[in-house]
Amino acid sequence: MKKPDLLYLSDMPGGPEAGTLLVTLNSLPAHGGKDIVFTEGRLRVNIFAQRYQNTIYVYENRCPHAGTPLNMFGDRFMNIEKNHLLCRTHGALFDPETGKCTGGPCKGHYLRQVAVEIRNGAIYSL
């Protein structure tokens, strides 16, 4: 399966406009994950940021298999070994650097990476 194009949040119904502050780097918890939700009326855009090996990755918080969020509670997205993103619904494992599913029901599919810019200690939407 081909890796999907970058996701521009401003193109999504209910998504924030380009240049919106998503999260500051110092507000990421020690485990590095942060669930970020935007709502506008009944519209909802759910993304997450994850620090992995000193790099920040931002993905749509939606499993390509079931459409459910990866996290079932809080800001935890990594497996116990802290080497893969984990979909808690069906146990799918994703490479944190590429978003590619390496194990589980959506093997070979990808999470959608969000177009962001990191500057001045914060992550902004593009």
C-alpha positions as CSV (number, residue, x, y, z in Angstrom):
1,M,0.0,0.0,0.0
2,K,1.3,3.5,-0.9
3,K,2.0,6.0,1.9
4,P,-0.8,8.6,2.0
5,D,-0.1,12.3,1.3
6,L,0.5,14.6,4.2
7,L,-2.7,15.6,6.0
8,Y,-3.3,19.4,6.1
9,L,-5.6,20.0,9.0
10,S,-7.0,23.2,7.4
11,D,-8.4,20.9,4.6
12,M,-10.5,18.9,7.0
13,P,-14.0,19.9,8.1
14,G,-13.6,21.3,11.6
15,G,-9.8,21.4,11.3
16,P,-7.8,24.3,12.6
17,E,-6.4,26.9,10.2
18,A,-2.8,26.8,9.0
19,G,-0.4,28.3,11.6
20,T,-2.5,27.1,14.6
21,L,-0.4,26.1,17.7
22,L,-0.9,22.4,18.2
23,V,1.2,21.8,21.3
24,T,4.4,23.1,23.0
25,L,7.3,20.7,23.2
26,N,7.7,21.2,26.9
27,S,4.1,20.2,27.5
28,L,4.7,16.7,26.1
29,P,4.6,14.2,28.9
30,A,7.7,12.1,29.8
31,H,6.5,9.3,27.6
32,G,6.3,11.7,24.7
33,G,2.7,11.3,23.6
34,K,-0.1,13.9,23.4
35,D,-3.6,13.5,22.1
36,I,-4.9,16.7,20.4
37,V,-8.5,17.2,19.6
38,F,-10.2,20.0,17.7
39,T,-14.0,20.3,17.6
40,E,-16.3,22.6,15.8
41,G,-20.0,21.8,16.5
42,R,-20.4,18.1,15.7
43,L,-17.1,18.0,13.7
44,R,-14.1,16.4,15.3
45,V,-10.4,16.3,14.2
46,N,-8.2,14.0,16.3
47,I,-4.4,13.9,16.0
48,F,-1.5,13.0,18.2
49,A,2.1,14.0,18.6
50,Q,4.7,11.5,19.7
51,R,8.3,12.0,20.6
52,Y,10.4,9.0,19.4
53,Q,14.2,9.0,19.5
54,N,14.4,12.8,19.9
55,T,12.2,13.5,16.9
56,I,8.5,14.5,17.1
57,Y,6.0,12.8,14.8
58,V,2.4,13.9,14.3
59,Y,-0.3,11.6,12.9
60,E,-4.0,11.6,12.5
61,N,-5.3,9.6,15.5
62,R,-7.2,7.1,13.4
63,C,-6.3,3.4,12.8
64,P,-6.5,2.6,9.1
65,H,-8.2,-0.7,9.9
66,A,-11.1,0.3,12.1
67,G,-11.1,4.0,12.1
68,T,-10.8,4.1,15.9
69,P,-8.3,6.3,17.8
70,L,-5.1,4.5,18.6
71,N,-5.2,5.4,22.3
72,M,-7.9,4.1,24.6
73,F,-6.9,6.3,27.5
74,G,-4.9,9.4,27.9
75,D,-1.9,10.3,25.9
76,R,-0.3,6.8,25.6
77,F,0.4,5.6,22.1
78,M,3.5,3.4,22.4
79,N,3.6,-0.3,23.1
80,I,5.3,-1.6,26.3
81,E,8.7,-1.9,24.6
82,K,8.4,1.7,23.4
83,N,9.4,0.8,19.9
84,H,6.0,0.9,18.1
85,L,2.8,2.9,18.1
86,L,0.0,0.6,19.2
87,C,-3.6,0.6,18.3
88,R,-5.3,-0.5,21.5
89,T,-8.5,-1.6,19.6
90,H,-7.0,-4.5,17.6
91,G,-3.3,-4.5,18.6
92,A,-1.9,-3.2,15.3
93,L,1.7,-2.0,15.5
94,F,3.0,1.0,13.6
95,D,6.5,2.2,12.9
96,P,6.7,5.6,14.8
97,E,9.0,7.1,12.1
98,T,6.9,6.2,9.0
99,G,3.5,5.4,10.3
100,K,3.5,2.0,8.5
101,C,1.6,-0.8,10.1
102,T,4.1,-3.7,10.7
103,G,1.8,-6.1,12.5
104,G,-1.9,-6.7,12.9
105,P,-5.0,-6.4,10.8
106,C,-3.9,-3.4,8.7
107,K,-0.3,-4.6,8.0
108,G,1.2,-2.6,5.1
109,H,-1.2,0.4,5.6
110,Y,-0.1,3.7,7.0
111,L,-1.2,6.3,9.5
112,R,-1.7,9.7,8.0
113,Q,1.1,12.0,8.9
114,V,0.0,15.6,9.7
115,A,1.8,18.5,8.0
116,V,3.4,20.5,10.8
117,E,6.2,22.9,11.4
118,I,8.3,22.9,14.6
119,R,9.6,26.3,15.6
120,N,10.3,28.2,18.8
121,G,9.7,25.2,21.0
122,A,6.2,24.4,19.6
123,I,4.4,22.5,16.9
124,Y,2.2,24.4,14.4
125,S,-0.1,23.2,11.7
126,L,0.8,24.0,8.1
